[in-house]
Amino acid sequence: MASLADLQRWRETLFENRMNGVRSFRDQNGEEVTYSSDREMAAALAAVDREIQTITGGRPPSTIIFRTAKGL
């Protein structure tokens, strides 16, 4: 299993390539990865996000939980 830092780095690269319209690139191992469509890239991003959530405890990093009290 890849480390959290590896997954985050891979996600950033994949997201950047998707936004720039790049469908083919070399990964950190030197292997060429080619996606046939934007839908396939979106699925890969979703899979990486799930792995990151699993490693970080299941909550997406953007979730904020408020706990309030009246202080009485």
N, CA, C and O atoms as CSV, one atom per row, in Angstrom:
chain,resi,resn,atom,element,x,y,z
A,1,MET,N,N,0.838,-1.176,0.000
A,1,MET,CA,C,0.000,0.000,0.000
A,1,MET,C,C,0.888,1.246,0.000
A,1,MET,O,O,1.917,1.277,0.675
A,2,ALA,N,N,0.498,2.253,-0.742
A,2,ALA,CA,C,1.251,3.496,-0.844
A,2,ALA,C,C,1.068,4.321,0.430
A,2,ALA,O,O,0.068,4.190,1.137
A,3,SER,N,N,2.039,5.158,0.701
A,3,SER,CA,C,1.943,6.023,1.868
A,3,SER,C,C,0.995,7.184,1.580
A,3,SER,O,O,0.641,7.442,0.430
A,4,LEU,N,N,0.596,7.868,2.626
A,4,LEU,CA,C,-0.307,9.009,2.479
A,4,LEU,C,C,0.323,10.087,1.608
A,4,LEU,O,O,-0.348,10.665,0.754
A,5,ALA,N,N,1.596,10.358,1.817
A,5,ALA,CA,C,2.284,11.375,1.021
A,5,ALA,C,C,2.309,10.996,-0.464
A,5,ALA,O,O,2.118,11.851,-1.328
A,6,ASP,N,N,2.544,9.718,-0.754
A,6,ASP,CA,C,2.543,9.246,-2.145
A,6,ASP,C,C,1.165,9.417,-2.777
A,6,ASP,O,O,1.050,9.881,-3.912
A,7,LEU,N,N,0.125,9.042,-2.043
A,7,LEU,CA,C,-1.234,9.168,-2.568
A,7,LEU,C,C,-1.601,10.629,-2.817
A,7,LEU,O,O,-2.216,10.951,-3.834
A,8,GLN,N,N,-1.229,11.502,-1.901
A,8,GLN,CA,C,-1.537,12.924,-2.072
A,8,GLN,C,C,-0.788,13.512,-3.262
A,8,GLN,O,O,-1.351,14.296,-4.026
A,9,ARG,N,N,0.457,13.144,-3.418
A,9,ARG,CA,C,1.255,13.624,-4.547
A,9,ARG,C,C,0.672,13.117,-5.868
A,9,ARG,O,O,0.575,13.866,-6.841
A,10,TRP,N,N,0.284,11.839,-5.891
A,10,TRP,CA,C,-0.297,11.262,-7.096
A,10,TRP,C,C,-1.631,11.936,-7.417
A,10,TRP,O,O,-1.927,12.201,-8.583
A,11,ARG,N,N,-2.444,12.216,-6.381
A,11,ARG,CA,C,-3.722,12.869,-6.581
A,11,ARG,C,C,-3.536,14.266,-7.164
A,11,ARG,O,O,-4.250,14.656,-8.088
A,12,GLU,N,N,-2.585,15.014,-6.629
A,12,GLU,CA,C,-2.327,16.362,-7.136
A,12,GLU,C,C,-1.918,16.329,-8.604
A,12,GLU,O,O,-2.384,17.141,-9.403
A,13,THR,N,N,-1.051,15.396,-8.951
A,13,THR,CA,C,-0.605,15.265,-10.343
A,13,THR,C,C,-1.769,14.889,-11.252
A,13,THR,O,O,-1.938,15.471,-12.323
A,14,LEU,N,N,-2.570,13.919,-10.827
A,14,LEU,CA,C,-3.714,13.484,-11.614
A,14,LEU,C,C,-4.723,14.617,-11.784
A,14,LEU,O,O,-5.237,14.830,-12.882
A,15,PHE,N,N,-5.005,15.341,-10.713
A,15,PHE,CA,C,-5.963,16.440,-10.784
A,15,PHE,C,C,-5.461,17.548,-11.709
A,15,PHE,O,O,-6.217,18.073,-12.526
A,16,GLU,N,N,-4.196,17.893,-11.578
A,16,GLU,CA,C,-3.600,18.931,-12.435
A,16,GLU,C,C,-3.657,18.518,-13.907
A,16,GLU,O,O,-4.017,19.322,-14.767
A,17,ASN,N,N,-3.304,17.278,-14.191
A,17,ASN,CA,C,-3.361,16.789,-15.571
A,17,ASN,C,C,-4.793,16.790,-16.098
A,17,ASN,O,O,-5.031,17.131,-17.256
A,18,ARG,N,N,-5.733,16.413,-15.258
A,18,ARG,CA,C,-7.136,16.405,-15.685
A,18,ARG,C,C,-7.606,17.822,-16.011
A,18,ARG,O,O,-8.284,18.030,-17.017
A,19,MET,N,N,-7.258,18.785,-15.182
A,19,MET,CA,C,-7.681,20.167,-15.424
A,19,MET,C,C,-7.017,20.764,-16.669
A,19,MET,O,O,-7.585,21.640,-17.321
A,20,ASN,N,N,-5.825,20.290,-16.988
A,20,ASN,CA,C,-5.114,20.782,-18.169
A,20,ASN,C,C,-5.450,19.995,-19.430
A,20,ASN,O,O,-4.947,20.315,-20.507
A,21,GLY,N,N,-6.289,18.972,-19.313
A,21,GLY,CA,C,-6.680,18.185,-20.471
A,21,GLY,C,C,-5.662,17.149,-20.906
A,21,GLY,O,O,-5.757,16.604,-22.006
A,22,VAL,N,N,-4.679,16.870,-20.043
A,22,VAL,CA,C,-3.652,15.877,-20.358
A,22,VAL,C,C,-4.204,14.492,-20.040
A,22,VAL,O,O,-4.672,14.253,-18.927
A,23,ARG,N,N,-4.154,13.588,-20.995
A,23,ARG,CA,C,-4.693,12.240,-20.798
A,23,ARG,C,C,-3.608,11.182,-20.602
A,23,ARG,O,O,-3.911,10.064,-20.187
A,24,SER,N,N,-2.357,11.515,-20.892
A,24,SER,CA,C,-1.275,10.550,-20.794
A,24,SER,C,C,-0.085,11.195,-20.092
A,24,SER,O,O,0.311,12.308,-20.437
A,25,PHE,N,N,0.487,10.500,-19.108
A,25,PHE,CA,C,1.650,11.019,-18.395
A,25,PHE,C,C,2.426,9.875,-17.774
A,25,PHE,O,O,1.918,8.760,-17.659
A,26,ARG,N,N,3.650,10.152,-17.376
A,26,ARG,CA,C,4.499,9.153,-16.708
A,26,ARG,C,C,4.362,9.317,-15.202
A,26,ARG,O,O,4.424,10.430,-14.679
A,27,ASP,N,N,4.174,8.193,-14.509
A,27,ASP,CA,C,4.084,8.266,-13.056
A,27,ASP,C,C,5.477,8.236,-12.440
A,27,ASP,O,O,6.479,8.194,-13.155
A,28,GLN,N,N,5.535,8.258,-11.116
A,28,GLN,CA,C,6.827,8.327,-10.428
A,28,GLN,C,C,7.676,7.078,-10.633
A,28,GLN,O,O,8.887,7.121,-10.415
A,29,ASN,N,N,7.074,5.972,-11.044
A,29,ASN,CA,C,7.818,4.742,-11.320
A,29,ASN,C,C,8.324,4.670,-12.746
A,29,ASN,O,O,9.011,3.718,-13.116
A,30,GLY,N,N,7.987,5.674,-13.555
A,30,GLY,CA,C,8.406,5.692,-14.942
A,30,GLY,C,C,7.438,5.001,-15.891
A,30,GLY,O,O,7.693,4.911,-17.092
A,31,GLU,N,N,6.329,4.517,-15.350
A,31,GLU,CA,C,5.331,3.858,-16.189
A,31,GLU,C,C,4.434,4.911,-16.826
A,31,GLU,O,O,4.087,5.908,-16.193
A,32,GLU,N,N,4.061,4.687,-18.077
A,32,GLU,CA,C,3.159,5.610,-18.752
A,32,GLU,C,C,1.718,5.218,-18.460
A,32,GLU,O,O,1.330,4.059,-18.606
A,33,VAL,N,N,0.935,6.204,-18.046
A,33,VAL,CA,C,-0.471,5.995,-17.737
A,33,VAL,C,C,-1.278,6.798,-18.743
A,33,VAL,O,O,-1.034,7.990,-18.928
A,34,THR,N,N,-2.249,6.144,-19.401
A,34,THR,CA,C,-3.096,6.811,-20.379
A,34,THR,C,C,-4.555,6.570,-20.016
A,34,THR,O,O,-4.980,5.429,-19.830
A,35,TYR,N,N,-5.312,7.648,-19.918
A,35,TYR,CA,C,-6.740,7.566,-19.627
A,35,TYR,C,C,-7.507,7.841,-20.911
A,35,TYR,O,O,-7.152,8.741,-21.672
A,36,SER,N,N,-8.553,7.068,-21.151
A,36,SER,CA,C,-9.293,7.197,-22.399
A,36,SER,C,C,-10.328,8.309,-22.346
A,36,SER,O,O,-10.761,8.798,-23.389
A,37,SER,N,N,-10.732,8.716,-21.145
A,37,SER,CA,C,-11.762,9.753,-21.052
A,37,SER,C,C,-11.649,10.500,-19.727
A,37,SER,O,O,-10.947,10.084,-18.805
A,38,ASP,N,N,-12.365,11.614,-19.670
A,38,ASP,CA,C,-12.426,12.381,-18.427
A,38,ASP,C,C,-13.137,11.577,-17.343
A,38,ASP,O,O,-12.792,11.680,-16.166
A,39,ARG,N,N,-14.104,10.795,-17.727
A,39,ARG,CA,C,-14.840,9.963,-16.769
A,39,ARG,C,C,-13.903,8.960,-16.099
A,39,ARG,O,O,-14.016,8.711,-14.899
A,40,GLU,N,N,-12.993,8.393,-16.858
A,40,GLU,CA,C,-12.026,7.438,-16.304
A,40,GLU,C,C,-11.081,8.138,-15.326
A,40,GLU,O,O,-10.732,7.577,-14.288
A,41,MET,N,N,-10.669,9.365,-15.661
A,41,MET,CA,C,-9.805,10.121,-14.753
A,41,MET,C,C,-10.556,10.487,-13.472
A,41,MET,O,O,-9.984,10.441,-12.383
A,42,ALA,N,N,-11.825,10.848,-13.598
A,42,ALA,CA,C,-12.636,11.173,-12.421
A,42,ALA,C,C,-12.778,9.947,-11.512
A,42,ALA,O,O,-12.744,10.073,-10.288
A,43,ALA,N,N,-12.935,8.779,-12.106
A,43,ALA,CA,C,-13.029,7.546,-11.316
A,43,ALA,C,C,-11.712,7.267,-10.593
A,43,ALA,O,O,-11.714,6.825,-9.444
A,44,ALA,N,N,-10.594,7.522,-11.261
A,44,ALA,CA,C,-9.283,7.328,-10.621
A,44,ALA,C,C,-9.108,8.298,-9.454
A,44,ALA,O,O,-8.590,7.920,-8.403
A,45,LEU,N,N,-9.538,9.542,-9.634
A,45,LEU,CA,C,-9.464,10.519,-8.542
A,45,LEU,C,C,-10.335,10.086,-7.363
A,45,LEU,O,O,-9.925,10.205,-6.209
A,46,ALA,N,N,-11.521,9.591,-7.649
A,46,ALA,CA,C,-12.415,9.130,-6.583
A,46,ALA,C,C,-11.797,7.951,-5.827
A,46,ALA,O,O,-11.921,7.862,-4.605
A,47,ALA,N,N,-11.139,7.057,-6.544
A,47,ALA,CA,C,-10.490,5.913,-5.897
A,47,ALA,C,C,-9.357,6.370,-4.989
A,47,ALA,O,O,-9.194,5.851,-3.884
A,48,VAL,N,N,-8.574,7.340,-5.452
A,48,VAL,CA,C,-7.477,7.864,-4.621
A,48,VAL,C,C,-8.046,8.571,-3.394
A,48,VAL,O,O,-7.524,8.418,-2.290
A,49,ASP,N,N,-9.116,9.345,-3.585
A,49,ASP,CA,C,-9.742,10.022,-2.451
A,49,ASP,C,C,-10.225,9.021,-1.400
A,49,ASP,O,O,-10.080,9.259,-0.201
A,50,ARG,N,N,-10.798,7.901,-1.852
A,50,ARG,CA,C,-11.247,6.869,-0.905
A,50,ARG,C,C,-10.069,6.278,-0.131
A,50,ARG,O,O,-10.170,6.041,1.073
A,51,GLU,N,N,-8.953,6.042,-0.822
A,51,GLU,CA,C,-7.761,5.502,-0.147
A,51,GLU,C,C,-7.236,6.497,0.881
A,51,GLU,O,O,-6.857,6.113,1.987
A,52,ILE,N,N,-7.216,7.775,0.513
A,52,ILE,CA,C,-6.746,8.804,1.443
A,52,ILE,C,C,-7.671,8.867,2.660
A,52,ILE,O,O,-7.197,8.988,3.789
A,53,GLN,N,N,-8.974,8.785,2.440
A,53,GLN,CA,C,-9.926,8.793,3.553
A,53,GLN,C,C,-9.724,7.591,4.458
A,53,GLN,O,O,-9.830,7.708,5.679
A,54,THR,N,N,-9.438,6.450,3.878
A,54,THR,CA,C,-9.204,5.246,4.669
A,54,THR,C,C,-7.981,5.421,5.568
A,54,THR,O,O,-8.007,5.063,6.746
A,55,ILE,N,N,-6.917,5.974,5.000
A,55,ILE,CA,C,-5.680,6.160,5.771
A,55,ILE,C,C,-5.849,7.219,6.854
A,55,ILE,O,O,-5.313,7.070,7.952
A,56,THR,N,N,-6.593,8.297,6.555
A,56,THR,CA,C,-6.716,9.400,7.499
A,56,THR,C,C,-7.840,9.225,8.504
A,56,THR,O,O,-8.097,10.135,9.292
A,57,GLY,N,N,-8.510,8.100,8.502
A,57,GLY,CA,C,-9.517,7.846,9.515
A,57,GLY,C,C,-10.939,7.865,9.009
A,57,GLY,O,O,-11.874,7.851,9.809
A,58,GLY,N,N,-11.128,7.897,7.714
A,58,GLY,CA,C,-12.468,7.781,7.174
A,58,GLY,C,C,-13.204,9.068,6.918
A,58,GLY,O,O,-14.190,9.060,6.181
A,59,ARG,N,N,-12.773,10.184,7.493
A,59,ARG,CA,C,-13.429,11.456,7.239
A,59,ARG,C,C,-12.681,12.220,6.172
A,59,ARG,O,O,-11.451,12.256,6.174
A,60,PRO,N,N,-13.424,12.839,5.251
A,60,PRO,CA,C,-12.735,13.683,4.281
A,60,PRO,C,C,-12.109,14.872,4.996
A,60,PRO,O,O,-12.669,15.360,5.978
A,61,PRO,N,N,-10.963,15.347,4.526
A,61,PRO,CA,C,-10.284,16.432,5.208
A,61,PRO,C,C,-11.080,17.720,5.263
A,61,PRO,O,O,-10.759,18.595,6.066
A,62,SER,N,N,-12.113,17.869,4.433
A,62,SER,CA,C,-12.893,19.098,4.416
A,62,SER,C,C,-14.053,19.085,5.407
A,62,SER,O,O,-14.795,20.064,5.489
A,63,THR,N,N,-14.226,18.001,6.162
A,63,THR,CA,C,-15.321,17.915,7.104
A,63,THR,C,C,-14.963,18.634,8.394
A,63,THR,O,O,-13.902,18.405,8.975
A,64,ILE,N,N,-15.857,19.501,8.829
A,64,ILE,CA,C,-15.669,20.229,10.084
A,64,ILE,C,C,-16.817,19.858,11.005
A,64,ILE,O,O,-17.982,19.949,10.619
A,65,ILE,N,N,-16.495,19.443,12.215
A,65,ILE,CA,C,-17.519,19.079,13.192
A,65,ILE,C,C,-17.488,20.112,14.306
A,65,ILE,O,O,-16.468,20.295,14.971
A,66,PHE,N,N,-18.606,20.779,14.502
A,66,PHE,CA,C,-18.723,21.785,15.558
A,66,PHE,C,C,-19.276,21.148,16.804
A,66,PHE,O,O,-20.254,20.402,16.748
A,67,ARG,N,N,-18.658,21.437,17.926
A,67,ARG,CA,C,-19.174,21.014,19.226
A,67,ARG,C,C,-19.316,22.282,20.053
A,67,ARG,O,O,-18.328,22.942,20.375
A,68,THR,N,N,-20.546,22.612,20.390
A,68,THR,CA,C,-20.801,23.856,21.098
A,68,THR,C,C,-21.457,23.588,22.437
A,68,THR,O,O,-22.062,22.537,22.648
A,69,ALA,N,N,-21.332,24.544,23.335
A,69,ALA,CA,C,-21.978,24.478,24.631
A,69,ALA,C,C,-22.282,25.902,25.077
A,69,ALA,O,O,-21.639,26.850,24.627
A,70,LYS,N,N,-23.250,26.047,25.950
A,70,LYS,CA,C,-23.609,27.369,26.449
A,70,LYS,C,C,-22.636,27.844,27.518
A,70,LYS,O,O,-22.626,29.026,27.862
A,71,GLY,N,N,-21.841,26.967,28.032
A,71,GLY,CA,C,-20.855,27.344,29.049
A,71,GLY,C,C,-21.450,27.514,30.424
A,71,GLY,O,O,-20.850,28.171,31.274
A,72,LEU,N,N,-22.600,26.949,30.667
A,72,LEU,CA,C,-23.230,27.072,31.994
A,72,LEU,C,C,-22.865,25.960,32.891
A,72,LEU,O,O,-23.311,25.919,34.037
